[in-house]
Amino acid sequence: METITLAVGGMTCSGCVASIGRALAAKQGVVDVDASLETGKVQVQFDAGSIDRDSVEAAIEAAGFDVLR
């Protein structure tokens, strides 16, 4: 398992947090998602054999949010 923490722009409410959670939970290999409105960060635990960091970031961006680098 691998865990990454990403800074995410555009989270403004609890609905945004839920949207990110749903988008990532739908991806094979994602084990756990903890999105924090207060910190603007999303912690994702995933199986690196099934999904990679780029795919995690792409899922967040496809949900309408910005991964800040």
Secondary structure in CASP SS format (residue, H / E / C, confidence):
PFRMAT SS
TARGET T0000
AUTHOR 0000-0000-0000
METHOD secondary structure of the structure
MODEL  1
M C 1.00
E E 1.00
T E 1.00
I E 1.00
T E 1.00
L E 1.00
A E 1.00
V E 1.00
G E 1.00
G C 1.00
M C 1.00
T C 1.00
C C 1.00
S H 1.00
G H 1.00
C H 1.00
V H 1.00
A H 1.00
S H 1.00
I H 1.00
G H 1.00
R H 1.00
A H 1.00
L H 1.00
A H 1.00
A C 1.00
K C 1.00
Q C 1.00
G C 1.00
V E 1.00
V E 1.00
D E 1.00
V E 1.00
D E 1.00
A E 1.00
S E 1.00
L C 1.00
E C 1.00
T C 1.00
G C 1.00
K E 1.00
V E 1.00
Q E 1.00
V E 1.00
Q E 1.00
F E 1.00
D C 1.00
A C 1.00
G C 1.00
S C 1.00
I C 1.00
D C 1.00
R H 1.00
D H 1.00
S H 1.00
V H 1.00
E H 1.00
A H 1.00
A H 1.00
I H 1.00
E H 1.00
A H 1.00
A C 1.00
G C 1.00
F C 1.00
D E 1.00
V E 1.00
L E 1.00
R C 1.00
END
